[in-house]
Amino acid sequence: MPPAASSSVADPSSISPPATATWGELFTGRNGWRALALTGGVALHAVNVHIVTTVLPSVVREIGGLDWYAWSTTLFVVGSILGATLSVRLLAVLGPRGACLAALAVFTAGSMGCALAPAMHWLLAGRTVQGLGGGMLAALSYALIQLVFAQRLWPRAVALVSGMWGVATLCGPAVGGLFAQSGHWRWAFWFLLPVAAAQALLVAVQLRPGAGVHHARPAKMPGIPALQIGLLATSVLVIAASGLLADLALQAAGVVLGLGVGVVATRVDRQATVRLLPTGAYVLSAPLGAIYASVALLLIGTTTEIFVPYFLQLLHGHSPLAAGYLTAAMAGGWSAGSLLSSGRSGAGADRMLRAGPVACTLGLVALALLLPFPGHLGAGFETALVAMALAVVGAGVGIGWPHLVTRVLSLAPKGEEGLASASITTIQLYGMAVGAAVAGLVANAAGLTLPGGVEGAQSAAVWLFASFALAPALAAWLAYRVVAARS
């Protein structure tokens, strides 16, 4: 293991960030329009995630591919990892406005590919391109916070970016559910095109050069850690592909191999000239490393969401629209938790960091008990409990999220602030990608496709949520250590 962090990494006990600004200051005047330009791309990305989650059961009924169900998310997130990494170079070359417009163009091309897909493998190709554009949009939103807003506005801006998932809970399931119920799921993808065009117009006006956006073209273009990204993508794909193997021992070997490739990626990155993560990110005993690990573990826990609509429709008899809105409770909880906790500082922020992963763990355990065996508590009461459990999972992530992101930015070594801001999305997406790959493997191994049907879905739901509760439980332990070290 390398030494703990270099001397340029700040001691968390000595960090005294400026007082957090009010929401009114963020939404007043030019700040408000800039906030809308930054967060609109994330909202588009988030709406798309909920649309696809809602329509995917209808997609597999029409074009097949149930055994590839989780791959829709896996490839989307792998593309997003690449997009997030390229965003640093894109921002340096094209500037804030050009980078955002390029990301929107790529996202639009992927959406068109999904809408036209005649079979599952074509849909997966479109999802990969969508992910590339979505990863760029998400990473640029975080990176531009430092260029557009004063530091006292950062926690509010981060919370607002996270809060865009709340917009998705209103729009995504409605769009996806209505089109799925009418038998026209392809139009859910076509719906994204005019929304992307409207966002492009807003970006073109509000992020134009000379509008007060701080950005200078660097003397030397930032490099791209191509080898590390290739290894991370290979890690995820190996894990996902192991789920297609029939033998359980071979599946386990595939997971170990995939995780091993991920470890190799960290070793390469520590020695590389062009790095994926900043100094100190790979040392769990260091505050920055523990924060990064917590981000990844929390996101792994939330990827169980991709199977929730399928379980709700098959086991609980809900319509696509109802299943979509119930599933969106997780994102709604994330948004609410993030917005409510963003004003905390000092000891209050420490409490949020510790409580969040615990809540996420309890929510997943509750889902392992509620989703597989409906009908014992009354339909209405049971539905309310499922929605509450999903919201608790999301809220567990959300109440700690602004403080996790703020600490990454504050703990970043001097001169690596831009890398740290872009790496937040990289770690977030890698956690989602690994989580989606393992979720598909666990669900298939537990009987989702064989024997399939109600019996297979019940077994898959129990194993999926119970096993994935371990990830936020580990994050809770890391958060406890970080807070204890700070104290």
C-alpha positions in Angstrom: 0.0 0.0 0.0 1.3 3.5 -0.7 1.8 6.0 2.1 -1.3 7.6 3.5 -1.9 10.9 1.8 0.8 13.4 0.8 1.4 16.5 2.9 -0.7 18.6 0.5 -3.9 16.8 1.6 -5.7 18.9 4.2 -6.2 17.6 7.7 -10.0 17.2 8.1 -9.9 18.5 11.6 -8.5 21.8 10.4 -11.0 22.5 7.6 -13.1 25.5 8.3 -15.3 26.0 5.2 -17.1 29.3 4.8 -20.7 29.5 6.1 -23.2 27.9 3.7 -25.2 30.5 1.7 -29.0 30.6 1.7 -31.2 29.1 -1.0 -32.3 32.6 -1.8 -28.8 33.6 -2.8 -28.4 30.6 -5.1 -31.7 31.4 -6.9 -31.3 35.1 -7.1 -30.5 36.9 -10.3 -27.9 35.4 -12.6 -27.1 32.7 -10.1 -30.6 31.3 -10.6 -30.3 31.0 -14.4 -26.8 29.5 -14.1 -28.1 27.0 -11.6 -30.9 26.0 -14.0 -28.3 25.7 -16.9 -26.1 23.4 -14.7 -28.8 21.2 -13.3 -31.0 20.8 -16.4 -28.6 18.3 -17.9 -28.7 16.2 -14.7 -32.5 16.4 -14.7 -32.5 15.2 -18.3 -30.2 12.3 -17.3 -32.2 11.5 -14.2 -35.6 11.5 -16.1 -34.1 9.2 -18.6 -33.0 6.7 -15.9 -36.5 6.6 -14.5 -38.1 6.3 -17.9 -36.0 3.3 -18.8 -36.5 1.7 -15.4 -40.2 2.0 -15.9 -40.5 0.8 -19.5 -37.9 -2.0 -19.4 -40.4 -4.8 -18.4 -42.4 -3.7 -21.5 -39.3 -3.8 -23.6 -38.4 -7.3 -22.7 -42.0 -8.5 -23.3 -41.8 -7.1 -26.9 -38.2 -7.7 -28.0 -37.1 -10.3 -25.5 -33.8 -10.3 -23.5 -34.8 -11.0 -19.9 -31.4 -12.6 -19.2 -29.9 -9.3 -20.4 -32.1 -7.2 -18.1 -29.4 -5.8 -15.9 -27.1 -5.1 -18.9 -29.2 -2.1 -19.8 -28.0 -0.4 -16.7 -24.5 -2.0 -16.7 -23.6 -0.7 -20.2 -25.3 2.6 -19.6 -23.1 3.2 -16.6 -19.9 1.9 -18.3 -20.6 4.5 -21.0 -21.1 7.0 -18.3 -17.8 6.3 -16.7 -16.1 7.0 -20.0 -18.1 10.1 -20.5 -17.3 11.4 -17.0 -13.6 10.9 -17.6 -13.7 12.6 -21.0 -15.5 15.6 -19.5 -12.3 17.0 -18.1 -10.7 17.1 -21.5 -13.9 18.3 -23.1 -14.2 21.2 -20.7 -10.6 22.2 -21.3 -11.0 22.1 -25.1 -14.5 23.4 -25.6 -15.2 25.5 -22.5 -18.3 25.2 -20.3 -20.9 26.0 -23.1 -19.3 23.8 -25.8 -18.7 20.9 -23.5 -22.3 20.9 -22.3 -23.7 21.2 -25.9 -21.4 18.3 -27.0 -22.7 16.1 -24.2 -26.3 16.9 -25.0 -25.7 15.9 -28.7 -24.2 12.5 -27.7 -27.1 11.9 -25.3 -29.6 12.7 -28.0 -28.0 10.3 -30.5 -28.2 7.5 -27.9 -31.8 8.2 -27.2 -32.6 7.9 -30.9 -30.8 4.6 -31.1 -32.9 3.2 -28.2 -36.1 4.4 -29.8 -35.3 2.7 -33.1 -33.9 -0.6 -31.6 -35.4 -3.7 -33.2 -33.8 -6.1 -30.7 -32.2 -6.1 -27.3 -28.6 -5.9 -28.5 -29.5 -2.7 -30.5 -31.1 -1.3 -27.4 -28.0 -2.0 -25.4 -25.9 -0.2 -28.0 -28.1 2.8 -27.7 -28.0 2.7 -23.9 -24.2 2.7 -24.1 -24.2 5.9 -26.2 -26.8 7.4 -23.9 -24.6 6.7 -20.9 -21.6 8.3 -22.6 -23.5 11.6 -23.0 -25.2 11.2 -19.5 -21.8 10.7 -17.8 -20.5 13.9 -19.5 -23.5 15.9 -18.3 -23.3 14.6 -14.7 -19.5 15.2 -14.4 -19.8 18.6 -16.0 -22.5 19.7 -13.5 -20.1 19.0 -10.6 -17.1 20.5 -12.3 -18.8 23.7 -13.3 -20.0 24.3 -9.7 -16.5 25.6 -8.9 -16.3 27.7 -12.0 -19.8 29.3 -11.8 -20.4 29.8 -8.0 -18.6 31.2 -5.0 -17.4 28.6 -2.5 -20.1 29.4 0.1 -22.7 28.3 -2.6 -21.1 24.9 -3.2 -23.1 22.9 -0.7 -26.4 24.3 -1.9 -25.4 23.8 -5.5 -24.4 20.2 -4.9 -27.7 19.6 -3.1 -29.5 21.2 -6.0 -27.8 18.9 -8.5 -28.8 15.9 -6.3 -32.3 17.4 -6.0 -32.8 17.1 -9.8 -33.6 13.4 -9.1 -36.7 14.7 -7.4 -37.7 16.2 -10.7 -37.2 12.8 -12.2 -39.5 11.2 -9.7 -42.3 13.4 -11.0 -41.6 13.2 -14.8 -39.8 9.9 -15.5 -42.3 7.3 -14.2 -45.2 9.3 -15.7 -43.6 9.4 -19.1 -42.4 5.8 -19.0 -45.5 4.4 -17.4 -48.0 6.1 -19.8 -46.1 5.1 -22.9 -45.6 1.5 -21.6 -49.3 1.1 -20.7 -50.4 2.3 -24.1 -48.0 -0.2 -25.8 -45.7 2.5 -27.2 -42.6 2.4 -25.1 -40.4 3.7 -28.0 -42.1 7.1 -27.7 -40.7 7.4 -24.2 -37.3 7.8 -25.8 -38.5 10.2 -28.5 -39.9 12.3 -25.7 -36.3 13.1 -24.6 -35.4 14.8 -27.8 -37.3 18.1 -27.5 -36.3 18.3 -23.8 -32.6 18.0 -24.8 -33.1 20.8 -27.4 -34.6 23.1 -24.8 -31.7 22.4 -22.4 -29.2 23.1 -25.2 -30.8 26.5 -25.8 -30.6 27.4 -22.1 -26.9 26.4 -22.0 -26.1 28.3 -25.1 -27.5 31.5 -23.6 -26.4 31.2 -19.9 -22.9 29.7 -20.3 -21.8 31.8 -23.2 -18.2 33.3 -23.0 -18.1 36.6 -21.2 -21.2 36.0 -19.1 -19.1 35.8 -15.9 -18.3 32.1 -16.0 -14.8 31.6 -14.8 -12.8 29.4 -17.2 -9.4 29.8 -18.8 -8.0 27.4 -21.4 -5.2 25.6 -19.8 -1.7 25.9 -21.2 -1.4 22.1 -21.3 -4.4 20.0 -22.2 -5.3 17.5 -19.4 -4.5 13.9 -20.3 -7.0 11.0 -20.4 -6.3 8.0 -18.2 -7.2 5.6 -21.0 -5.6 2.5 -19.5 -7.3 2.9 -16.1 -10.7 3.5 -17.7 -10.2 0.5 -19.9 -9.4 -1.6 -16.9 -12.4 -0.4 -14.9 -14.7 -1.0 -17.9 -13.2 -4.5 -18.3 -13.7 -5.1 -14.5 -17.5 -4.3 -14.8 -18.0 -6.3 -18.0 -16.3 -9.4 -16.6 -18.5 -9.3 -13.6 -21.6 -8.9 -15.7 -20.6 -11.6 -18.2 -20.0 -14.1 -15.4 -23.8 -14.0 -14.8 -24.3 -15.6 -18.1 -22.4 -18.7 -17.1 -24.4 -21.7 -16.0 -22.1 -23.0 -13.2 -22.2 -21.2 -9.8 -18.5 -21.8 -9.2 -17.6 -20.3 -12.6 -19.8 -17.3 -11.8 -18.0 -16.7 -8.5 -14.7 -17.0 -10.3 -15.8 -14.4 -12.8 -16.7 -12.0 -10.0 -13.3 -12.5 -8.3 -11.6 -12.0 -11.7 -13.6 -8.8 -12.4 -12.8 -7.4 -9.0 -9.2 -8.3 -9.4 -9.1 -6.3 -12.6 -10.5 -3.4 -10.7 -7.7 -3.7 -8.1 -5.1 -3.7 -11.0 -6.7 -0.5 -12.2 -6.1 1.2 -8.8 -2.4 0.0 -8.8 -1.9 1.4 -12.3 -3.6 4.7 -11.4 -1.4 5.2 -8.3 1.7 5.1 -10.5 0.3 6.9 -13.5 1.3 10.4 -14.7 -2.3 11.0 -15.8 -4.5 9.9 -12.9 -8.1 9.0 -12.5 -8.4 9.9 -8.8 -6.5 12.4 -6.7 -3.7 11.6 -4.3 -4.9 9.7 -1.2 -8.0 8.3 -2.8 -6.9 4.7 -2.5 -6.0 4.7 1.2 -8.9 3.7 3.3 -7.2 4.9 6.4 -7.0 8.4 5.0 -10.2 10.5 5.1 -10.3 11.1 1.3 -10.1 7.3 0.6 -12.8 6.5 3.2 -15.1 9.1 1.6 -14.6 7.7 -1.9 -15.2 4.2 -0.7 -18.4 5.3 1.1 -19.7 6.9 -2.1 -19.1 3.7 -4.1 -20.7 1.4 -1.4 -23.8 3.6 -1.1 -24.3 3.6 -4.9 -23.9 -0.2 -5.0 -26.8 -0.5 -2.6 -29.1 1.7 -4.7 -28.6 -0.3 -7.9 -31.2 -2.9 -6.6 -33.7 -0.3 -7.9 -33.4 -1.6 -11.5 -35.3 -4.8 -10.6 -38.0 -3.2 -8.4 -40.5 -2.5 -11.3 -40.2 -6.1 -12.5 -40.9 -7.4 -9.0 -43.8 -5.0 -8.4 -45.5 -5.8 -11.7 -45.0 -9.6 -11.5 -45.4 -10.3 -7.8 -47.6 -7.4 -6.6 -49.7 -7.0 -9.8 -49.0 -3.2 -10.2 -49.4 -1.4 -13.5 -46.2 0.0 -15.2 -47.3 3.5 -14.1 -47.8 2.5 -10.5 -44.6 0.4 -10.4 -42.7 3.3 -11.9 -43.8 5.8 -9.3 -43.3 3.4 -6.4 -39.7 2.8 -7.6 -39.1 6.5 -7.9 -39.7 6.8 -4.2 -36.0 5.9 -3.8 -34.9 8.8 -5.9 -37.5 11.0 -4.1 -36.0 10.0 -0.8 -32.5 10.8 -2.0 -33.6 14.3 -3.2 -35.5 15.1 0.0 -32.7 13.9 2.2 -30.1 15.9 0.3 -32.1 19.1 0.3 -32.9 18.9 4.0 -29.4 18.0 5.2 -27.4 20.4 2.9 -27.6 23.3 5.4 -25.9 21.2 8.2 -22.3 21.9 9.2 -19.8 20.8 11.8 -21.3 18.2 14.2 -24.6 18.2 12.3 -22.9 17.2 9.1 -21.0 14.4 11.0 -24.4 13.1 12.2 -25.7 13.0 8.7 -22.6 11.1 7.5 -23.2 8.4 10.2 -26.9 8.1 10.0 -27.3 8.0 6.2 -25.7 4.5 5.5 -27.5 3.0 8.5 -30.9 4.2 7.1 -30.0 2.8 3.7 -29.1 -0.6 5.2 -32.4 -0.8 7.1 -34.4 0.1 4.0 -32.8 -2.7 1.9 -33.5 -5.2 4.7 -37.1 -4.1 4.8 -37.4 -4.6 1.0 -36.0 -8.1 1.3 -38.9 -8.9 3.6 -41.7 -6.9 1.8 -41.2 -7.4 -1.9 -40.9 -11.3 -2.3 -44.1 -12.4 -0.5 -47.1 -10.0 -1.0 -50.6 -10.4 0.3 -50.0 -10.9 4.0 -50.6 -7.4 5.3 -53.3 -6.0 3.0 -52.6 -4.5 -0.5 -52.8 -0.8 0.5 -50.8 -1.1 3.7 -48.2 -3.3 1.9 -47.8 -0.8 -0.9 -47.3 2.0 1.5 -44.6 0.0 3.4 -42.8 -0.7 0.1 -42.8 2.9 -0.9 -41.6 3.9 2.6 -38.7 1.4 2.5 -37.7 2.6 -1.0 -37.7 6.2 0.2 -35.6 5.3 3.3 -33.0 3.7 1.1 -32.8 6.9 -1.0 -32.9 9.2 2.0 -30.0 7.3 3.5 -27.9 8.2 0.6 -29.3 11.7 0.2 -28.8 13.0 3.8 -25.0 12.3 3.6 -24.5 13.1 -0.1 -23.9 16.9 0.1 -21.4 16.4 2.9 -19.6 13.5 1.1 -19.2 15.6 -2.0 -18.2 18.8 -0.1 -15.5 16.8 1.8 -14.1 15.4 -1.4 -13.7 19.0 -2.7 -12.3 20.2 0.6 -9.8 17.3 1.1 -8.5 17.4 -2.5 -4.7 18.0 -2.7 -3.7 21.4 -3.9 -3.6 21.5 -7.7 -5.9 18.4 -8.0 -9.3 20.2 -7.3 -10.5 19.7 -10.8 -9.6 16.1 -10.9 -11.3 15.6 -7.5 -14.6 17.1 -8.8 -14.6 15.0 -11.9 -13.7 11.8 -10.0 -16.8 12.1 -7.8 -18.9 11.1 -10.8 -16.3 8.4 -11.8 -16.5 6.7 -8.4 -20.3 7.1 -8.3 -20.7 5.5 -11.7 -18.2 2.7 -11.0 -20.2 1.8 -7.9 -23.4 1.8 -9.9 -21.8 -0.3 -12.7 -20.4 -2.9 -10.3 -23.7 -2.9 -8.4 -25.7 -3.4 -11.6 -23.4 -6.2 -12.8 -23.6 -8.1 -9.5 -27.3 -7.5 -9.2 -27.9 -9.2 -12.5 -25.6 -12.0 -11.5 -27.3 -12.5 -8.1 -30.8 -12.3 -9.5 -30.1 -14.8 -12.3 -28.3 -17.2 -10.0 -31.2 -17.0 -7.5 -33.7 -18.1 -10.2 -34.9 -15.0 -12.0 -34.7 -16.7 -15.4 -34.6 -20.4 -14.3 -37.1 -21.4 -13.0 -38.4 -17.9 -13.6 -41.9 -16.8 -13.1 -43.3 -16.0 -9.6 -41.2 -18.6 -7.8 -37.9 -17.3 -9.4 -38.8 -13.7 -8.8 -39.5 -14.3 -5.1 -36.1 -16.1 -4.7 -34.3 -13.4 -6.6 -35.8 -10.6 -4.5 -34.9 -12.2 -1.2 -31.2 -12.8 -2.2 -30.8 -9.5 -4.0 -31.9 -7.1 -1.3 -30.6 -9.1 1.6 -27.1 -9.4 0.1 -26.9 -5.8 -1.1 -27.7 -4.5 2.4 -24.1 -5.4 3.2 -22.7 -2.5 1.0 -24.2 0.4 3.0 -23.5 -1.4 6.2 -19.8 -1.2 5.3 -20.3 2.5 4.4 -21.7 3.0 7.9 -18.5 1.6 9.4 -16.3 3.8 7.2 -18.4 6.9 8.1 -18.0 6.1 11.8 -14.2 6.0 11.3 -14.1 9.3 9.4 -16.2 11.1 12.0 -14.2 9.6 14.9 -10.9 10.7 13.3 -12.3 14.2 12.8 -13.4 14.4 16.4 
